[in-house]
Amino acid sequence: MTAAPRASHRPAGTAPQGGVAGALAAAAARLDRAGVAAARREARLLLGAALGLGPEAIIAHPERPLTAAEAERFAALVRRRGRREPLSRILGRREFWGLEFRVTADTLDPRPDSETVVQAALDAAVDRAAPLAVLDLGTGTGCLLLALLSELPRARGLGIDASAAAVEVARDNAAALGLGSRAAFAVGDWGKGVAGPFNLILTNPPYVATGEVERLAPEVIRYEPRSALDGGADGMDRYRALAPDLTRLLAATGRAVVEIGDGQADAVAAILAAADLRGVERRADLAGIVRCLTVARGRQKNSWNAERSRLGWP
């Protein structure tokens, strides 16, 4: 006599993964094998995206079963991350300065290190309640400009990017953050064609030497726009091109904050000084790496000649 089949206590339409806890453990192990740092944390975020739940709900209910559809959605996300696609690209968003930004294949992923640029700019703003004019060259997602505007209630800003698609992402982010009325974005070639003066100028140009680009992490080299990474043979091409525009566009008492790569402080400072930008202040990130330089305009010859003429001096 054939034994009757055992009754299943699994709800209809669920997948036998051992619930949330089992699915999470398996995904974390897979990501760890793929070389993903903080594999369990990232697996939890991906599971939350697949289930439409926050991490608190996942932690609170490890026994929750997954439906077959949920399990497949989660597996698809884990496969993408296992191929080293950035978590932010998979989720379509990234937190920066406590704000949420949409990211796409057309934008550089906002990095925590770049928050050093925002803090340096805030420190350079003597009066945060003043109606300051801000310029962001190479704006990408708009994260630098929009983070700064969120702290400067009367400031207005302009973001420039060579990519029309990136400009659209930045506009969307400004609208989502309620800053659309104070932030304008345009397609352009860095500072060319832009008229100043600006009280604050921010820029995070490409600064990786061409020969080093292929050595970057898979998340970067495979998925981020190379034009936002490659700074030429020595990584200095964009700084050389930008320096004259910074001098031209800065207000007399303005400040420019320029992000740099590890070990580039002396070389970039020399380029800026050659363009008559003075008062270089170096600012380190949380890892102790000098991450940005703050500069002001020096006394330029043409300004001095104009002043002599005004005074009637020979």
BALOBA-1460 file (C-alpha; in Angstrom, 3 decimals):
// residues 314
<rec num="1" residu="m" x="0.000" y="0.000" z="0.000"/>
<rec num="2" residu="t" x="1.427" y="3.391" z="-1.024"/>
<rec num="3" residu="a" x="1.796" y="5.901" z="1.775"/>
<rec num="4" residu="a" x="-0.208" y="9.067" z="1.465"/>
<rec num="5" residu="p" x="1.891" y="12.147" z="0.616"/>
<rec num="6" residu="r" x="2.857" y="14.326" z="3.564"/>
<rec num="7" residu="a" x="0.808" y="17.458" z="3.911"/>
<rec num="8" residu="s" x="2.767" y="20.641" z="3.292"/>
<rec num="9" residu="h" x="2.446" y="23.416" z="5.828"/>
<rec num="10" residu="r" x="3.915" y="25.952" z="3.387"/>
<rec num="11" residu="p" x="1.313" y="28.453" z="2.161"/>
<rec num="12" residu="a" x="0.319" y="28.037" z="-1.478"/>
<rec num="13" residu="g" x="2.523" y="29.961" z="-3.861"/>
<rec num="14" residu="t" x="5.501" y="30.281" z="-1.529"/>
<rec num="15" residu="a" x="9.057" y="29.236" z="-2.300"/>
<rec num="16" residu="p" x="10.914" y="26.764" z="-0.056"/>
<rec num="17" residu="q" x="13.824" y="29.017" z="0.896"/>
<rec num="18" residu="g" x="13.394" y="28.783" z="4.645"/>
<rec num="19" residu="g" x="11.745" y="32.186" z="4.781"/>
<rec num="20" residu="v" x="13.451" y="35.548" z="5.059"/>
<rec num="21" residu="a" x="16.282" y="34.271" z="7.273"/>
<rec num="22" residu="g" x="17.234" y="31.456" z="4.915"/>
<rec num="23" residu="a" x="17.033" y="33.590" z="1.785"/>
<rec num="24" residu="l" x="19.094" y="36.315" z="3.415"/>
<rec num="25" residu="a" x="21.812" y="33.908" z="4.572"/>
<rec num="26" residu="a" x="22.117" y="32.310" z="1.135"/>
<rec num="27" residu="a" x="22.280" y="35.683" z="-0.612"/>
<rec num="28" residu="a" x="24.886" y="37.042" z="1.804"/>
<rec num="29" residu="a" x="27.068" y="33.982" z="1.225"/>
<rec num="30" residu="r" x="26.800" y="34.413" z="-2.544"/>
<rec num="31" residu="l" x="27.710" y="38.093" z="-2.403"/>
<rec num="32" residu="d" x="30.606" y="37.388" z="-0.070"/>
<rec num="33" residu="r" x="32.001" y="34.868" z="-2.566"/>
<rec num="34" residu="a" x="31.677" y="37.515" z="-5.284"/>
<rec num="35" residu="g" x="33.882" y="39.879" z="-3.279"/>
<rec num="36" residu="v" x="31.175" y="42.278" z="-2.128"/>
<rec num="37" residu="a" x="32.045" y="44.070" z="1.090"/>
<rec num="38" residu="a" x="29.344" y="44.215" z="3.790"/>
<rec num="39" residu="a" x="27.609" y="41.339" z="2.003"/>
<rec num="40" residu="r" x="24.922" y="40.711" z="4.636"/>
<rec num="41" residu="r" x="23.967" y="44.383" z="4.874"/>
<rec num="42" residu="e" x="23.669" y="44.652" z="1.106"/>
<rec num="43" residu="a" x="21.715" y="41.402" z="0.894"/>
<rec num="44" residu="r" x="19.265" y="42.813" z="3.433"/>
<rec num="45" residu="l" x="18.814" y="45.993" z="1.373"/>
<rec num="46" residu="l" x="18.237" y="43.977" z="-1.786"/>
<rec num="47" residu="l" x="15.704" y="41.772" z="-0.006"/>
<rec num="48" residu="g" x="13.916" y="44.867" z="1.228"/>
<rec num="49" residu="a" x="13.737" y="46.148" z="-2.352"/>
<rec num="50" residu="a" x="12.374" y="42.806" z="-3.582"/>
<rec num="51" residu="l" x="9.723" y="42.691" z="-0.854"/>
<rec num="52" residu="g" x="8.943" y="46.403" z="-0.699"/>
<rec num="53" residu="l" x="9.845" y="46.426" z="2.985"/>
<rec num="54" residu="g" x="12.264" y="48.391" z="5.129"/>
<rec num="55" residu="p" x="15.185" y="46.673" z="6.861"/>
<rec num="56" residu="e" x="13.411" y="46.913" z="10.215"/>
<rec num="57" residu="a" x="10.558" y="44.714" z="9.000"/>
<rec num="58" residu="i" x="13.001" y="42.142" z="7.648"/>
<rec num="59" residu="i" x="14.944" y="41.990" z="10.899"/>
<rec num="60" residu="a" x="11.759" y="41.802" z="12.976"/>
<rec num="61" residu="h" x="10.226" y="38.899" z="11.013"/>
<rec num="62" residu="p" x="12.941" y="36.447" z="9.941"/>
<rec num="63" residu="e" x="10.369" y="33.653" z="9.725"/>
<rec num="64" residu="r" x="8.291" y="35.420" z="7.052"/>
<rec num="65" residu="p" x="7.887" y="33.142" z="4.022"/>
<rec num="66" residu="l" x="8.682" y="34.381" z="0.516"/>
<rec num="67" residu="t" x="6.305" y="33.844" z="-2.345"/>
<rec num="68" residu="a" x="7.762" y="32.324" z="-5.482"/>
<rec num="69" residu="a" x="7.548" y="35.702" z="-7.209"/>
<rec num="70" residu="e" x="9.326" y="37.448" z="-4.314"/>
<rec num="71" residu="a" x="12.047" y="34.813" z="-4.273"/>
<rec num="72" residu="e" x="12.660" y="35.252" z="-7.991"/>
<rec num="73" residu="r" x="12.778" y="39.045" z="-7.711"/>
<rec num="74" residu="f" x="15.278" y="38.761" z="-4.896"/>
<rec num="75" residu="a" x="17.403" y="36.234" z="-6.778"/>
<rec num="76" residu="a" x="17.517" y="38.526" z="-9.817"/>
<rec num="77" residu="l" x="18.751" y="41.426" z="-7.703"/>
<rec num="78" residu="v" x="21.377" y="39.254" z="-6.024"/>
<rec num="79" residu="r" x="22.615" y="38.052" z="-9.411"/>
<rec num="80" residu="r" x="23.088" y="41.664" z="-10.520"/>
<rec num="81" residu="r" x="25.007" y="42.567" z="-7.380"/>
<rec num="82" residu="g" x="27.061" y="39.389" z="-7.720"/>
<rec num="83" residu="r" x="28.204" y="40.717" z="-11.093"/>
<rec num="84" residu="r" x="29.411" y="43.770" z="-9.113"/>
<rec num="85" residu="e" x="26.760" y="46.140" z="-10.382"/>
<rec num="86" residu="p" x="26.688" y="48.910" z="-7.758"/>
<rec num="87" residu="l" x="23.996" y="48.642" z="-5.121"/>
<rec num="88" residu="s" x="22.917" y="52.217" z="-5.804"/>
<rec num="89" residu="r" x="22.432" y="51.440" z="-9.503"/>
<rec num="90" residu="i" x="20.298" y="48.409" z="-8.678"/>
<rec num="91" residu="l" x="18.186" y="50.353" z="-6.189"/>
<rec num="92" residu="g" x="18.200" y="53.467" z="-8.376"/>
<rec num="93" residu="r" x="19.099" y="55.747" z="-5.476"/>
<rec num="94" residu="r" x="21.933" y="56.771" z="-3.201"/>
<rec num="95" residu="e" x="22.006" y="58.724" z="0.057"/>
<rec num="96" residu="f" x="24.342" y="61.704" z="0.209"/>
<rec num="97" residu="w" x="24.449" y="64.394" z="2.917"/>
<rec num="98" residu="g" x="21.337" y="62.820" z="4.422"/>
<rec num="99" residu="l" x="19.417" y="63.343" z="1.164"/>
<rec num="100" residu="e" x="18.288" y="60.759" z="-1.362"/>
<rec num="101" residu="f" x="19.470" y="61.093" z="-4.954"/>
<rec num="102" residu="r" x="18.402" y="59.222" z="-8.052"/>
<rec num="103" residu="v" x="21.352" y="57.694" z="-9.898"/>
<rec num="104" residu="t" x="21.573" y="56.231" z="-13.395"/>
<rec num="105" residu="a" x="24.175" y="54.880" z="-15.804"/>
<rec num="106" residu="d" x="24.752" y="58.491" z="-16.905"/>
<rec num="107" residu="t" x="25.919" y="59.745" z="-13.516"/>
<rec num="108" residu="l" x="28.813" y="59.161" z="-11.173"/>
<rec num="109" residu="d" x="27.711" y="57.456" z="-7.976"/>
<rec num="110" residu="p" x="27.791" y="60.039" z="-5.133"/>
<rec num="111" residu="r" x="30.469" y="59.028" z="-2.650"/>
<rec num="112" residu="p" x="30.660" y="59.800" z="1.075"/>
<rec num="113" residu="d" x="34.164" y="61.235" z="0.571"/>
<rec num="114" residu="s" x="32.664" y="64.042" z="-1.511"/>
<rec num="115" residu="e" x="30.706" y="65.265" z="1.504"/>
<rec num="116" residu="t" x="34.032" y="66.840" z="2.490"/>
<rec num="117" residu="v" x="33.541" y="69.254" z="-0.430"/>
<rec num="118" residu="v" x="30.123" y="70.288" z="0.854"/>
<rec num="119" residu="q" x="31.412" y="70.891" z="4.379"/>
<rec num="120" residu="a" x="34.365" y="72.916" z="3.090"/>
<rec num="121" residu="a" x="32.010" y="75.080" z="1.023"/>
<rec num="122" residu="l" x="29.737" y="75.640" z="4.015"/>
<rec num="123" residu="d" x="32.726" y="76.655" z="6.111"/>
<rec num="124" residu="a" x="33.748" y="79.112" z="3.381"/>
<rec num="125" residu="a" x="30.306" y="80.744" z="3.415"/>
<rec num="126" residu="v" x="30.738" y="83.447" z="6.037"/>
<rec num="127" residu="d" x="27.024" y="84.289" z="6.064"/>
<rec num="128" residu="r" x="24.867" y="81.235" z="5.389"/>
<rec num="129" residu="a" x="21.734" y="83.385" z="5.261"/>
<rec num="130" residu="a" x="23.088" y="85.536" z="2.405"/>
<rec num="131" residu="p" x="21.704" y="85.277" z="-1.164"/>
<rec num="132" residu="l" x="24.799" y="83.504" z="-2.480"/>
<rec num="133" residu="a" x="25.375" y="82.469" z="-6.093"/>
<rec num="134" residu="v" x="26.736" y="78.918" z="-6.402"/>
<rec num="135" residu="l" x="28.223" y="77.130" z="-9.427"/>
<rec num="136" residu="d" x="28.750" y="73.363" z="-9.691"/>
<rec num="137" residu="l" x="30.955" y="72.283" z="-12.606"/>
<rec num="138" residu="g" x="30.473" y="68.646" z="-13.614"/>
<rec num="139" residu="t" x="27.294" y="68.361" z="-11.590"/>
<rec num="140" residu="g" x="26.285" y="64.748" z="-12.370"/>
<rec num="141" residu="t" x="23.407" y="63.885" z="-10.038"/>
<rec num="142" residu="g" x="23.549" y="67.431" z="-8.655"/>
<rec num="143" residu="c" x="24.509" y="66.058" z="-5.243"/>
<rec num="144" residu="l" x="27.129" y="68.683" z="-4.375"/>
<rec num="145" residu="l" x="25.034" y="71.662" z="-5.437"/>
<rec num="146" residu="l" x="21.771" y="70.402" z="-3.952"/>
<rec num="147" residu="a" x="23.358" y="69.364" z="-0.655"/>
<rec num="148" residu="l" x="24.802" y="72.866" z="-0.363"/>
<rec num="149" residu="l" x="21.525" y="74.587" z="-1.264"/>
<rec num="150" residu="s" x="19.755" y="72.510" z="1.388"/>
<rec num="151" residu="e" x="21.969" y="74.257" z="3.962"/>
<rec num="152" residu="l" x="21.904" y="77.771" z="2.438"/>
<rec num="153" residu="p" x="18.254" y="78.902" z="2.436"/>
<rec num="154" residu="r" x="18.689" y="81.979" z="0.211"/>
<rec num="155" residu="a" x="21.345" y="80.662" z="-2.158"/>
<rec num="156" residu="r" x="20.707" y="79.873" z="-5.815"/>
<rec num="157" residu="g" x="22.818" y="77.585" z="-7.927"/>
<rec num="158" residu="l" x="23.737" y="76.555" z="-11.445"/>
<rec num="159" residu="g" x="24.931" y="73.043" z="-12.293"/>
<rec num="160" residu="i" x="26.794" y="72.340" z="-15.546"/>
<rec num="161" residu="d" x="27.406" y="68.934" z="-17.089"/>
<rec num="162" residu="a" x="28.487" y="67.736" z="-20.523"/>
<rec num="163" residu="s" x="25.839" y="64.988" z="-20.434"/>
<rec num="164" residu="a" x="22.263" y="65.978" z="-21.253"/>
<rec num="165" residu="a" x="21.070" y="62.787" z="-19.568"/>
<rec num="166" residu="a" x="22.921" y="63.674" z="-16.362"/>
<rec num="167" residu="v" x="21.418" y="67.168" z="-16.422"/>
<rec num="168" residu="e" x="17.940" y="65.634" z="-16.534"/>
<rec num="169" residu="v" x="18.769" y="63.431" z="-13.538"/>
<rec num="170" residu="a" x="20.009" y="66.484" z="-11.623"/>
<rec num="171" residu="r" x="16.814" y="68.400" z="-12.440"/>
<rec num="172" residu="d" x="14.721" y="65.468" z="-11.232"/>
<rec num="173" residu="n" x="16.693" y="65.327" z="-7.998"/>
<rec num="174" residu="a" x="16.267" y="69.064" z="-7.440"/>
<rec num="175" residu="a" x="12.505" y="68.774" z="-7.903"/>
<rec num="176" residu="a" x="12.252" y="65.732" z="-5.621"/>
<rec num="177" residu="l" x="14.142" y="67.562" z="-2.883"/>
<rec num="178" residu="g" x="12.023" y="70.692" z="-3.185"/>
<rec num="179" residu="l" x="14.950" y="72.731" z="-4.486"/>
<rec num="180" residu="g" x="13.884" y="73.096" z="-8.104"/>
<rec num="181" residu="s" x="13.083" y="76.792" z="-7.760"/>
<rec num="182" residu="r" x="16.626" y="77.576" z="-6.598"/>
<rec num="183" residu="a" x="18.644" y="75.247" z="-8.815"/>
<rec num="184" residu="a" x="19.147" y="75.524" z="-12.575"/>
<rec num="185" residu="f" x="21.010" y="73.004" z="-14.722"/>
<rec num="186" residu="a" x="22.458" y="73.264" z="-18.202"/>
<rec num="187" residu="v" x="24.510" y="71.239" z="-20.647"/>
<rec num="188" residu="g" x="27.946" y="72.747" z="-21.127"/>
<rec num="189" residu="d" x="31.700" y="72.304" z="-21.364"/>
<rec num="190" residu="w" x="32.642" y="73.016" z="-17.759"/>
<rec num="191" residu="g" x="33.049" y="76.781" z="-17.323"/>
<rec num="192" residu="k" x="33.018" y="77.754" z="-20.991"/>
<rec num="193" residu="g" x="30.233" y="80.184" z="-21.802"/>
<rec num="194" residu="v" x="29.268" y="80.650" z="-18.154"/>
<rec num="195" residu="a" x="29.119" y="84.218" z="-16.830"/>
<rec num="196" residu="g" x="29.937" y="85.017" z="-13.219"/>
<rec num="197" residu="p" x="30.576" y="86.086" z="-10.640"/>
<rec num="198" residu="f" x="29.826" y="83.301" z="-8.159"/>
<rec num="199" residu="n" x="30.337" y="83.360" z="-4.414"/>
<rec num="200" residu="l" x="30.983" y="79.608" z="-4.269"/>
<rec num="201" residu="i" x="32.183" y="77.245" z="-6.977"/>
<rec num="202" residu="l" x="32.235" y="73.481" z="-6.489"/>
<rec num="203" residu="t" x="33.760" y="70.897" z="-8.781"/>
<rec num="204" residu="n" x="34.562" y="67.190" z="-8.693"/>
<rec num="205" residu="p" x="36.374" y="66.700" z="-11.991"/>
<rec num="206" residu="p" x="37.742" y="63.415" z="-13.355"/>
<rec num="207" residu="y" x="41.137" y="62.899" z="-11.721"/>
<rec num="208" residu="v" x="42.133" y="59.268" z="-12.289"/>
<rec num="209" residu="a" x="45.190" y="58.879" z="-14.533"/>
<rec num="210" residu="t" x="44.315" y="57.074" z="-17.761"/>
<rec num="211" residu="g" x="46.615" y="54.165" z="-16.951"/>
<rec num="212" residu="e" x="44.926" y="53.652" z="-13.583"/>
<rec num="213" residu="v" x="41.304" y="53.612" z="-14.736"/>
<rec num="214" residu="e" x="41.245" y="49.897" z="-15.557"/>
<rec num="215" residu="r" x="42.502" y="49.124" z="-12.066"/>
<rec num="216" residu="l" x="39.475" y="50.645" z="-10.363"/>
<rec num="217" residu="a" x="36.903" y="48.473" z="-8.602"/>
<rec num="218" residu="p" x="34.530" y="46.535" z="-10.889"/>
<rec num="219" residu="e" x="31.601" y="48.623" z="-9.626"/>
<rec num="220" residu="v" x="33.339" y="51.717" z="-10.983"/>
<rec num="221" residu="i" x="35.008" y="50.694" z="-14.228"/>
<rec num="222" residu="r" x="32.142" y="48.509" z="-15.474"/>
<rec num="223" residu="y" x="29.215" y="50.719" z="-14.581"/>
<rec num="224" residu="e" x="30.197" y="54.375" z="-14.220"/>
<rec num="225" residu="p" x="30.759" y="56.827" z="-17.107"/>
<rec num="226" residu="r" x="34.449" y="56.791" z="-18.022"/>
<rec num="227" residu="s" x="34.292" y="60.473" z="-18.922"/>
<rec num="228" residu="a" x="33.671" y="61.207" z="-15.221"/>
<rec num="229" residu="l" x="36.758" y="59.217" z="-14.207"/>
<rec num="230" residu="d" x="39.581" y="59.640" z="-16.729"/>
<rec num="231" residu="g" x="41.683" y="62.721" z="-16.000"/>
<rec num="232" residu="g" x="44.298" y="62.185" z="-18.705"/>
<rec num="233" residu="a" x="47.826" y="60.805" z="-18.613"/>
<rec num="234" residu="d" x="48.637" y="62.264" z="-15.193"/>
<rec num="235" residu="g" x="45.088" y="62.869" z="-13.944"/>
<rec num="236" residu="m" x="45.593" y="66.641" z="-14.134"/>
<rec num="237" residu="d" x="44.007" y="67.504" z="-17.500"/>
<rec num="238" residu="r" x="40.758" y="68.838" z="-16.119"/>
<rec num="239" residu="y" x="42.405" y="70.906" z="-13.390"/>
<rec num="240" residu="r" x="44.548" y="72.650" z="-16.005"/>
<rec num="241" residu="a" x="41.463" y="73.417" z="-18.077"/>
<rec num="242" residu="l" x="39.367" y="74.511" z="-15.095"/>
<rec num="243" residu="a" x="41.813" y="76.805" z="-13.328"/>
<rec num="244" residu="p" x="41.439" y="79.856" z="-15.628"/>
<rec num="245" residu="d" x="37.644" y="79.581" z="-15.480"/>
<rec num="246" residu="l" x="37.703" y="79.458" z="-11.690"/>
<rec num="247" residu="t" x="39.725" y="82.665" z="-11.648"/>
<rec num="248" residu="r" x="37.360" y="84.318" z="-14.120"/>
<rec num="249" residu="l" x="34.119" y="83.191" z="-12.492"/>
<rec num="250" residu="l" x="34.886" y="83.721" z="-8.805"/>
<rec num="251" residu="a" x="33.610" y="86.835" z="-7.090"/>
<rec num="252" residu="a" x="36.289" y="89.002" z="-5.489"/>
<rec num="253" residu="t" x="35.597" y="87.425" z="-2.090"/>
<rec num="254" residu="g" x="34.414" y="84.082" z="-3.463"/>
<rec num="255" residu="r" x="35.800" y="80.636" z="-2.808"/>
<rec num="256" residu="a" x="36.201" y="77.579" z="-5.021"/>
<rec num="257" residu="v" x="36.273" y="74.069" z="-3.558"/>
<rec num="258" residu="v" x="37.948" y="71.502" z="-5.770"/>
<rec num="259" residu="e" x="37.843" y="67.755" z="-5.105"/>
<rec num="260" residu="i" x="41.099" y="65.871" z="-5.684"/>
<rec num="261" residu="g" x="42.404" y="62.321" z="-5.604"/>
<rec num="262" residu="d" x="44.706" y="60.745" z="-3.046"/>
<rec num="263" residu="g" x="48.189" y="62.250" z="-3.254"/>
<rec num="264" residu="q" x="47.263" y="65.002" z="-5.725"/>
<rec num="265" residu="a" x="47.198" y="67.983" z="-3.349"/>
<rec num="266" residu="d" x="50.605" y="69.448" z="-4.227"/>
<rec num="267" residu="a" x="50.204" y="69.076" z="-7.998"/>
<rec num="268" residu="v" x="46.694" y="70.560" z="-8.075"/>
<rec num="269" residu="a" x="47.673" y="73.386" z="-5.721"/>
<rec num="270" residu="a" x="50.487" y="74.321" z="-8.097"/>
<rec num="271" residu="i" x="48.110" y="74.397" z="-11.073"/>
<rec num="272" residu="l" x="45.659" y="76.613" z="-9.193"/>
<rec num="273" residu="a" x="48.418" y="78.930" z="-7.977"/>
<rec num="274" residu="a" x="49.643" y="79.367" z="-11.558"/>
<rec num="275" residu="a" x="46.148" y="80.676" z="-12.404"/>
<rec num="276" residu="d" x="46.443" y="83.263" z="-9.605"/>
<rec num="277" residu="l" x="44.250" y="81.345" z="-7.183"/>
<rec num="278" residu="r" x="45.520" y="81.800" z="-3.644"/>
<rec num="279" residu="g" x="44.995" y="80.866" z="-0.026"/>
<rec num="280" residu="v" x="44.944" y="77.123" z="-0.596"/>
<rec num="281" residu="e" x="43.279" y="75.294" z="2.288"/>
<rec num="282" residu="r" x="43.533" y="71.516" z="2.374"/>
<rec num="283" residu="r" x="40.680" y="69.477" z="3.794"/>
<rec num="284" residu="a" x="40.929" y="65.764" z="4.634"/>
<rec num="285" residu="d" x="38.074" y="63.273" z="4.531"/>
<rec num="286" residu="l" x="37.217" y="60.858" z="7.342"/>
<rec num="287" residu="a" x="39.969" y="58.492" z="6.192"/>
<rec num="288" residu="g" x="42.547" y="61.250" z="6.629"/>
<rec num="289" residu="i" x="43.095" y="61.663" z="2.875"/>
<rec num="290" residu="v" x="43.285" y="65.245" z="1.585"/>
<rec num="291" residu="r" x="40.073" y="65.273" z="-0.441"/>
<rec num="292" residu="c" x="39.644" y="68.892" z="-1.513"/>
<rec num="293" residu="l" x="41.303" y="72.275" z="-1.831"/>
<rec num="294" residu="t" x="39.633" y="75.625" z="-1.130"/>
<rec num="295" residu="v" x="41.012" y="78.642" z="-2.984"/>
<rec num="296" residu="a" x="40.284" y="82.338" z="-3.549"/>
<rec num="297" residu="r" x="41.233" y="84.791" z="-6.259"/>
<rec num="298" residu="g" x="44.603" y="86.473" z="-5.984"/>
<rec num="299" residu="r" x="45.347" y="90.048" z="-7.019"/>
<rec num="300" residu="q" x="45.309" y="89.778" z="-10.795"/>
<rec num="301" residu="k" x="47.276" y="92.138" z="-13.022"/>
<rec num="302" residu="n" x="44.235" y="93.233" z="-15.011"/>
<rec num="303" residu="s" x="42.356" y="94.049" z="-11.780"/>
<rec num="304" residu="w" x="45.353" y="96.033" z="-10.519"/>
<rec num="305" residu="n" x="45.600" y="97.940" z="-13.792"/>
<rec num="306" residu="a" x="41.907" y="98.801" z="-13.591"/>
<rec num="307" residu="e" x="42.341" y="100.067" z="-10.041"/>
<rec num="308" residu="r" x="45.343" y="102.222" z="-11.016"/>
<rec num="309" residu="s" x="43.342" y="103.689" z="-13.868"/>
<rec num="310" residu="r" x="40.424" y="104.467" z="-11.540"/>
<rec num="311" residu="l" x="42.755" y="106.325" z="-9.168"/>
<rec num="312" residu="g" x="44.464" y="108.186" z="-12.007"/>
<rec num="313" residu="w" x="47.832" y="106.642" z="-11.230"/>
<rec num="314" residu="p" x="50.414" y="106.278" z="-14.043"/>
